[in-house]
Amino acid sequence: MKKFLVFAAAAAFVFALPSCKKCSTCKYTYSDGAGGTTTVTTGEACGKKKDIDAWESACKTSAALYTSGTCTCDKS
């Protein structure tokens, strides 16, 4: 009976843990052509590591399309 309780407690603990989803919020800054800069912040994206890496790569690609564009992402 003790073994069953230990197993049940371990199983409950595993399912109670938060999922291993990663989250990232990116923003890219680019020259607006009038001597200033514009910063665009994306919404938070959460998912598997490969999905977040693709999200961040898309931000960097978008930023590269603009003159002097940069992309920074904050993971949470």
N, CA, C and O atoms as a Tinker XYZ file with bonds, in Angstrom:
   304  protein
     1  N      0.823000   -1.192000    0.000000    73     2
     2  CA     0.000000    0.000000    0.000000    64     1     3
     3  C      0.867000    1.255000    0.000000    63     2     4     5
     4  O      0.548000    2.233000   -0.678000    81     3
     5  N      1.976000    1.229000    0.769000    73     3     6
     6  CA     2.864000    2.392000    0.819000    64     5     7
     7  C      3.470000    2.664000   -0.554000    63     6     8     9
     8  O      3.608000    3.817000   -0.964000    81     7
     9  N      3.831000    1.594000   -1.260000    73     7    10
    10  CA     4.417000    1.778000   -2.591000    64     9    11
    11  C      3.418000    2.438000   -3.532000    63    10    12    13
    12  O      3.782000    3.291000   -4.341000    81    11
    13  N      2.164000    2.037000   -3.419000    73    11    14
    14  CA     1.135000    2.638000   -4.267000    64    13    15
    15  C      0.977000    4.119000   -3.950000    63    14    16    17
    16  O      0.860000    4.937000   -4.862000    81    15
    17  N      0.971000    4.470000   -2.673000    73    15    18
    18  CA     0.825000    5.869000   -2.277000    64    17    19
    19  C      2.008000    6.708000   -2.747000    63    18    20    21
    20  O      1.831000    7.839000   -3.200000    81    19
    21  N      3.213000    6.154000   -2.639000    73    19    22
    22  CA     4.398000    6.875000   -3.109000    64    21    23
    23  C      4.312000    7.072000   -4.617000    63    22    24    25
    24  O      4.604000    8.156000   -5.122000    81    23
    25  N      3.911000    6.029000   -5.335000    73    23    26
    26  CA     3.773000    6.128000   -6.785000    64    25    27
    27  C      2.692000    7.142000   -7.160000    63    26    28    29
    28  O      2.885000    7.948000   -8.071000    81    27
    29  N      1.569000    7.106000   -6.469000    73    27    30
    30  CA     0.480000    8.042000   -6.761000    64    29    31
    31  C      0.909000    9.476000   -6.472000    63    30    32    33
    32  O      0.575000   10.388000   -7.228000    81    31
    33  N      1.644000    9.680000   -5.388000    73    31    34
    34  CA     2.122000   11.024000   -5.057000    64    33    35
    35  C      3.114000   11.511000   -6.108000    63    34    36    37
    36  O      3.072000   12.674000   -6.509000    81    35
    37  N      4.003000   10.630000   -6.554000    73    35    38
    38  CA     4.980000   11.006000   -7.582000    64    37    39
    39  C      4.272000   11.341000   -8.894000    63    38    40    41
    40  O      4.639000   12.305000   -9.567000    81    39
    41  N      3.275000   10.563000   -9.255000    73    39    42
    42  CA     2.533000   10.828000  -10.489000    64    41    43
    43  C      1.790000   12.156000  -10.396000    63    42    44    45
    44  O      1.767000   12.923000  -11.359000    81    43
    45  N      1.191000   12.430000   -9.256000    73    43    46
    46  CA     0.482000   13.701000   -9.073000    64    45    47
    47  C      1.452000   14.869000   -9.149000    63    46    48    49
    48  O      1.124000   15.912000   -9.714000    81    47
    49  N      2.634000   14.706000   -8.590000    73    47    50
    50  CA     3.647000   15.762000   -8.618000    64    49    51
    51  C      4.075000   16.062000  -10.050000    63    50    52    53
    52  O      4.213000   17.226000  -10.424000    81    51
    53  N      4.283000   15.033000  -10.843000    73    51    54
    54  CA     4.710000   15.210000  -12.233000    64    53    55
    55  C      3.648000   15.967000  -13.022000    63    54    56    57
    56  O      3.975000   16.863000  -13.800000    81    55
    57  N      2.403000   15.621000  -12.832000    73    55    58
    58  CA     1.332000   16.286000  -13.574000    64    57    59
    59  C      1.035000   17.684000  -13.049000    63    58    60    61
    60  O      0.473000   18.512000  -13.766000    81    59
    61  N      1.408000   17.948000  -11.808000    73    59    62
    62  CA     1.145000   19.265000  -11.224000    64    61    63
    63  C      2.191000   20.295000  -11.634000    63    62    64    65
    64  O      1.948000   21.498000  -11.530000    81    63
    65  N      3.341000   19.841000  -12.094000    73    63    66
    66  CA     4.394000   20.770000  -12.503000    64    65    67
    67  C      3.947000   21.557000  -13.730000    63    66    68    69
    68  O      3.212000   21.036000  -14.569000    81    67
    69  N      4.384000   22.802000  -13.838000    73    67    70
    70  CA     4.041000   23.571000  -15.036000    64    69    71
    71  C      4.724000   22.971000  -16.260000    63    70    72    73
    72  O      5.769000   22.329000  -16.153000    81    71
    73  N      4.128000   23.187000  -17.400000    73    71    74
    74  CA     4.701000   22.644000  -18.627000    64    73    75
    75  C      6.013000   23.346000  -18.950000    63    74    76    77
    76  O      6.320000   24.400000  -18.394000    81    75
    77  N      6.765000   22.763000  -19.834000    73    75    78
    78  CA     8.078000   23.294000  -20.194000    64    77    79
    79  C      7.982000   24.269000  -21.357000    63    78    80    81
    80  O      8.889000   24.326000  -22.187000    81    79
    81  N      6.924000   25.021000  -21.433000    73    79    82
    82  CA     6.786000   25.993000  -22.507000    64    81    83
    83  C      7.676000   27.195000  -22.235000    63    82    84    85
    84  O      7.823000   27.645000  -21.098000    81    83
    85  N      8.245000   27.685000  -23.280000    73    83    86
    86  CA     9.061000   28.891000  -23.218000    64    85    87
    87  C      8.242000   30.044000  -23.773000    63    86    88    89
    88  O      7.367000   29.844000  -24.616000    81    87
    89  N      8.522000   31.236000  -23.307000    73    87    90
    90  CA     7.831000   32.422000  -23.806000    64    89    91
    91  C      8.859000   33.478000  -24.196000    63    90    92    93
    92  O      9.949000   33.540000  -23.627000    81    91
    93  N      8.506000   34.291000  -25.157000    73    91    94
    94  CA     9.400000   35.341000  -25.622000    64    93    95
    95  C      8.580000   36.519000  -26.129000    63    94    96    97
    96  O      7.550000   36.349000  -26.780000    81    95
    97  N      9.058000   37.710000  -25.817000    73    95    98
    98  CA     8.477000   38.939000  -26.341000    64    97    99
    99  C      9.584000   39.657000  -27.102000    63    98   100   101
   100  O     10.649000   39.923000  -26.544000    81    99
   101  N      9.344000   39.967000  -28.357000    73    99   102
   102  CA    10.365000   40.606000  -29.182000    64   101   103
   103  C      9.948000   42.022000  -29.547000    63   102   104   105
   104  O      8.763000   42.355000  -29.589000    81   103
   105  N     10.948000   42.836000  -29.806000    73   103   106
   106  CA    10.676000   44.172000  -30.336000    64   105   107
   107  C     11.754000   44.493000  -31.353000    63   106   108   109
   108  O     12.924000   44.160000  -31.165000    81   107
   109  N     11.348000   45.140000  -32.423000    73   107   110
   110  CA    12.348000   45.569000  -33.398000    64   109   111
   111  C     12.257000   47.068000  -33.583000    63   110   112   113
   112  O     11.189000   47.679000  -33.557000    81   111
   113  N     13.450000   47.624000  -33.774000    73   111   114
   114  CA    13.600000   49.065000  -33.927000    64   113   115
   115  C     14.216000   49.322000  -35.290000    63   114   116   117
   116  O     15.172000   48.657000  -35.688000    81   115
   117  N     13.658000   50.293000  -36.001000    73   115   118
   118  CA    14.184000   50.618000  -37.330000    64   117   119
   119  C     14.078000   52.112000  -37.572000    63   118   120   121
   120  O     13.314000   52.814000  -36.910000    81   119
   121  N     14.858000   52.582000  -38.530000    73   119   122
   122  CA    14.853000   53.988000  -38.904000    64   121   123
   123  C     13.553000   54.297000  -39.630000    63   122   124   125
   124  O     13.132000   53.552000  -40.515000    81   123
   125  N     12.915000   55.412000  -39.245000    73   123   126
   126  CA    11.639000   55.762000  -39.880000    64   125   127
   127  C     11.814000   56.593000  -41.145000    63   126   128   129
   128  O     10.825000   56.969000  -41.775000    81   127
   129  N     13.046000   56.883000  -41.525000    73   127   130
   130  CA    13.305000   57.629000  -42.750000    64   129   131
   131  C     13.273000   59.133000  -42.572000    63   130   132   133
   132  O     13.641000   59.867000  -43.490000    81   131
   133  N     12.843000   59.608000  -41.422000    73   131   134
   134  CA    12.777000   61.051000  -41.159000    64   133   135
   135  C     13.785000   61.444000  -40.080000    63   134   136   137
   136  O     13.656000   62.490000  -39.445000    81   135
   137  N     14.775000   60.601000  -39.887000    73   135   138
   138  CA    15.802000   60.886000  -38.890000    64   137   139
   139  C     15.509000   60.312000  -37.517000    63   138   140   141
   140  O     16.326000   60.454000  -36.608000    81   139
   141  N     14.393000   59.683000  -37.347000    73   139   142
   142  CA    14.036000   59.088000  -36.056000    64   141   143
   143  C     13.993000   57.574000  -36.151000    63   142   144   145
   144  O     14.343000   56.989000  -37.176000    81   143
   145  N     13.566000   56.963000  -35.087000    73   143   146
   146  CA    13.421000   55.512000  -35.076000    64   145   147
   147  C     12.020000   55.142000  -34.607000    63   146   148   149
   148  O     11.349000   55.905000  -33.912000    81   147
   149  N     11.610000   53.968000  -35.003000    73   147   150
   150  CA    10.323000   53.422000  -34.588000    64   149   151
   151  C     10.575000   52.058000  -33.968000    63   150   152   153
   152  O     11.344000   51.258000  -34.501000    81   151
   153  N      9.925000   51.796000  -32.838000    73   151   154
   154  CA    10.044000   50.502000  -32.180000    64   153   155
   155  C      8.683000   49.829000  -32.169000    63   154   156   157
   156  O      7.680000   50.427000  -31.780000    81   155
   157  N      8.664000   48.585000  -32.600000    73   155   158
   158  CA     7.438000   47.793000  -32.615000    64   157   159
   159  C      7.640000   46.609000  -31.677000    63   158   160   161
   160  O      8.603000   45.856000  -31.816000    81   159
   161  N      6.728000   46.447000  -30.723000    73   159   162
   162  CA     6.794000   45.330000  -29.787000    64   161   163
   163  C      5.749000   44.299000  -30.181000    63   162   164   165
   164  O      4.580000   44.627000  -30.389000    81   163
   165  N      6.184000   43.053000  -30.281000    73   163   166
   166  CA     5.266000   41.972000  -30.625000    64   165   167
   167  C      4.568000   41.494000  -29.361000    63   166   168   169
   168  O      4.982000   41.824000  -28.250000    81   167
   169  N      3.542000   40.741000  -29.531000    73   167   170
   170  CA     2.901000   40.103000  -28.391000    64   169   171
   171  C      3.776000   38.970000  -27.883000    63   170   172   173
   172  O      4.742000   38.576000  -28.537000    81   171
   173  N      3.435000   38.457000  -26.728000    73   171   174
   174  CA     4.198000   37.352000  -26.166000    64   173   175
   175  C      3.848000   36.071000  -26.912000    63   174   176   177
   176  O      2.678000   35.775000  -27.155000    81   175
   177  N      4.878000   35.322000  -27.269000    73   175   178
   178  CA     4.690000   34.033000  -27.921000    64   177   179
   179  C      5.170000   32.949000  -26.968000    63   178   180   181
   180  O      6.255000   33.066000  -26.398000    81   179
   181  N      4.390000   31.912000  -26.788000    73   179   182
   182  CA     4.758000   30.807000  -25.910000    64   181   183
   183  C      4.634000   29.501000  -26.685000    63   182   184   185
   184  O      3.752000   29.347000  -27.530000    81   183
   185  N      5.516000   28.580000  -26.389000    73   183   186
   186  CA     5.467000   27.282000  -27.053000    64   185   187
   187  C      6.746000   26.513000  -26.807000    63   186   188   189
   188  O      7.495000   26.790000  -25.870000    81   187
   189  N      6.975000   25.555000  -27.659000    73   187   190
   190  CA     8.182000   24.744000  -27.564000    64   189   191
   191  C      9.380000   25.581000  -27.980000    63   190   192   193
   192  O      9.238000   26.612000  -28.638000    81   191
   193  N     10.564000   25.122000  -27.585000    73   191   194
   194  CA    11.788000   25.872000  -27.865000    64   193   195
   195  C     11.946000   26.146000  -29.359000    63   194   196   197
   196  O     12.322000   27.253000  -29.746000    81   195
   197  N     11.666000   25.159000  -30.198000    73   195   198
   198  CA    11.835000   25.367000  -31.647000    64   197   199
   199  C     10.859000   26.412000  -32.173000    63   198   200   201
   200  O     11.188000   27.153000  -33.099000    81   199
   201  N      9.659000   26.482000  -31.593000    73   199   202
   202  CA     8.691000   27.496000  -32.016000    64   201   203
   203  C      9.150000   28.892000  -31.612000    63   202   204   205
   204  O      9.004000   29.844000  -32.378000    81   203
   205  N      9.703000   29.013000  -30.414000    73   203   206
   206  CA    10.192000   30.309000  -29.938000    64   205   207
   207  C     11.406000   30.737000  -30.750000    63   206   208   209
   208  O     11.547000   31.912000  -31.088000    81   207
   209  N     12.284000   29.785000  -31.065000    73   207   210
   210  CA    13.442000   30.116000  -31.903000    64   209   211
   211  C     12.990000   30.618000  -33.276000    63   210   212   213
   212  O     13.578000   31.556000  -33.814000    81   211
   213  N     11.958000   30.005000  -33.842000    73   211   214
   214  CA    11.430000   30.452000  -35.137000    64   213   215
   215  C     10.816000   31.845000  -35.013000    63   214   216   217
   216  O     10.969000   32.671000  -35.913000    81   215
   217  N     10.125000   32.110000  -33.905000    73   215   218
   218  CA     9.516000   33.424000  -33.641000    64   217   219
   219  C     10.598000   34.496000  -33.603000    63   218   220   221
   220  O     10.464000   35.549000  -34.227000    81   219
   221  N     11.680000   34.217000  -32.859000    73   219   222
   222  CA    12.772000   35.183000  -32.741000    64   221   223
   223  C     13.492000   35.363000  -34.071000    63   222   224   225
   224  O     13.898000   36.476000  -34.408000    81   223
   225  N     13.653000   34.292000  -34.824000    73   223   226
   226  CA    14.291000   34.384000  -36.136000    64   225   227
   227  C     13.458000   35.243000  -37.088000    63   226   228   229
   228  O     14.010000   36.019000  -37.868000    81   227
   229  N     12.144000   35.106000  -37.026000    73   227   230
   230  CA    11.263000   35.917000  -37.872000    64   229   231
   231  C     11.392000   37.389000  -37.516000    63   230   232   233
   232  O     11.361000   38.243000  -38.402000    81   231
   233  N     11.537000   37.698000  -36.236000    73   231   234
   234  CA    11.725000   39.090000  -35.815000    64   233   235
   235  C     13.024000   39.637000  -36.391000    63   234   236   237
   236  O     13.060000   40.753000  -36.910000    81   235
   237  N     14.083000   38.853000  -36.299000    73   235   238
   238  CA    15.381000   39.309000  -36.806000    64   237   239
   239  C     15.353000   39.474000  -38.321000    63   238   240   241
   240  O     15.975000   40.391000  -38.857000    81   239
   241  N     14.637000   38.594000  -39.012000    73   239   242
   242  CA    14.501000   38.715000  -40.462000    64   241   243
   243  C     13.724000   39.975000  -40.823000    63   242   244   245
   244  O     14.102000   40.700000  -41.743000    81   243
   245  N     12.640000   40.233000  -40.098000    73   243   246
   246  CA    11.846000   41.445000  -40.351000    64   245   247
   247  C     12.670000   42.694000  -40.106000    63   246   248   249
   248  O     12.603000   43.649000  -40.879000    81   247
   249  N     13.443000   42.690000  -39.036000    73   247   250
   250  CA    14.265000   43.856000  -38.710000    64   249   251
   251  C     15.333000   44.081000  -39.771000    63   250   252   253
   252  O     15.679000   45.225000  -40.068000    81   251
   253  N     15.857000   43.006000  -40.344000    73   251   254
   254  CA    16.896000   43.130000  -41.364000    64   253   255
   255  C     16.355000   43.760000  -42.646000    63   254   256   257
   256  O     17.128000   44.299000  -43.439000    81   255
   257  N     15.053000   43.701000  -42.857000    73   255   258
   258  CA    14.458000   44.295000  -44.050000    64   257   259
   259  C     14.481000   45.818000  -43.998000    63   258   260   261
   260  O     14.417000   46.475000  -45.037000    81   259
   261  N     14.573000   46.381000  -42.805000    73   259   262
   262  CA    14.591000   47.829000  -42.628000    64   261   263
   263  C     16.027000   48.314000  -42.480000    63   262   264   265
   264  O     16.883000   47.584000  -41.979000    81   263
   265  N     16.292000   49.538000  -42.912000    73   263   266
   266  CA    17.618000   50.120000  -42.767000    64   265   267
   267  C     17.929000   50.268000  -41.289000    63   266   268   269
   268  O     17.130000   50.823000  -40.535000    81   267
   269  N     19.060000   49.784000  -40.882000    73   267   270
   270  CA    19.511000   49.848000  -39.486000    64   269   271
   271  C     18.525000   49.201000  -38.523000    63   270   272   273
   272  O     18.420000   49.626000  -37.373000    81   271
   273  N     17.813000   48.195000  -38.968000    73   271   274
   274  CA    16.859000   47.517000  -38.094000    64   273   275
   275  C     17.545000   46.570000  -37.130000    63   274   276   277
   276  O     18.530000   45.918000  -37.476000    81   275
   277  N     17.016000   46.499000  -35.921000    73   275   278
   278  CA    17.520000   45.558000  -34.925000    64   277   279
   279  C     16.342000   44.872000  -34.250000    63   278   280   281
   280  O     15.242000   45.421000  -34.181000    81   279
   281  N     16.584000   43.678000  -33.761000    73   279   282
   282  CA    15.563000   42.925000  -33.045000    64   281   283
   283  C     16.147000   42.445000  -31.728000    63   282   284   285
   284  O     17.259000   41.920000  -31.688000    81   283
   285  N     15.398000   42.627000  -30.656000    73   283   286
   286  CA    15.791000   42.095000  -29.353000    64   285   287
   287  C     14.605000   41.329000  -28.790000    63   286   288   289
   288  O     13.457000   41.753000  -28.913000    81   287
   289  N     14.901000   40.200000  -28.173000    73   287   290
   290  CA    13.844000   39.367000  -27.606000    64   289   291
   291  C     14.151000   39.089000  -26.141000    63   290   292   293
   292  O     15.298000   38.840000  -25.768000    81   291
   293  N     13.117000   39.135000  -25.324000    73   291   294
   294  CA    13.232000   38.828000  -23.902000    64   293   295
   295  C     12.490000   37.533000  -23.640000    63   294   296   297
   296  O     11.296000   37.420000  -23.920000    81   295
   297  N     13.203000   36.560000  -23.101000    73   295   298
   298  CA    12.579000   35.279000  -22.779000    64   297   299
   299  C     12.084000   35.311000  -21.342000    63   298   300   301
   300  O     12.702000   35.895000  -20.452000    81   299
   301  N     10.950000   34.662000  -21.156000    73   299   302
   302  CA    10.418000   34.575000  -19.797000    64   301   303
   303  C      9.975000   33.165000  -19.500000    63   302   304
   304  O      9.497000   32.887000  -18.400000    81   303
